[in-house]
Amino acid sequence: MRRILFPLIFGLAGLGVLVSLGVWQMQRLAWKNDILAEIETRIAADPVNLPAAMSKENDKYLPVTLTGEMEPGEIHVLVSVKQVGAGYRIIQSFSADNRTILVDRGFVPTSAKQAERLTGPMEITGNLHWPDEIDSYTPEPDIDENIWFARDVPNLAAALGTEPVLLIARSQTDPGVTPLPVDTAGIPNDHLQYAITWFGLALVWAAMTGYFLWRNRTPAKSEEQ
């Protein structure tokens, strides 16, 4: 009995840890799904007027409708769209109600980088957003070629002379620009994969523990015979 007691305790302890990690990831999955559902509900809500004061904490994903004027001059943010390829997000300034904010009009292919686009009076519906796209690997923008590599809202606002507020259009603002509206597809939710991994490791651990215990009992049986 002493031959297998320590391996048994060790095996059960390891199994308990792996199973508890899998259960924890399932709890995290439920929590994340609730958050994503809340975000999707907020994104799809009826649009409102632009708030007088805005913040990332209170107004992220807020649906807004603006009537005003699209200003000339644009910034191109390099992106890649599935099944389409490389292109640019078109960022411009938009003036409404004596305020000027940034608008992400959507996507154009690289061949349409220099195409003329509609400006002037228009109505736009979209969602306020403060994308988190900057890290230590993000290159500095190529100002001469007008190529940016992330939607860095404060720097975009400084470049175009607007408030540091970005509206992601979900309505069409130009026939040649495809809107890329806000959604939850880019929000990581890998908890199910993590849970499967932990439960899979628990299964392997249990099998290896059982095999080790069986191997340890075999000599003892032989000696008794």
Secondary structure as GFF3:
##gff-version 3
##sequence-region A 1 225
A	DSSP	alpha_helix	2	43	.	.	.	ID=ss1
A	DSSP	alpha_helix	56	59	.	.	.	ID=ss2
A	DSSP	beta_strand	63	81	.	.	.	ID=ss3
A	DSSP	beta_strand	85	96	.	.	.	ID=ss4
A	DSSP	beta_strand	99	109	.	.	.	ID=ss5
A	DSSP	three_ten_helix	110	112	.	.	.	ID=ss6
A	DSSP	beta_strand	120	129	.	.	.	ID=ss7
A	DSSP	alpha_helix	153	160	.	.	.	ID=ss8
A	DSSP	beta_strand	166	169	.	.	.	ID=ss9
A	DSSP	alpha_helix	191	224	.	.	.	ID=ss10
###
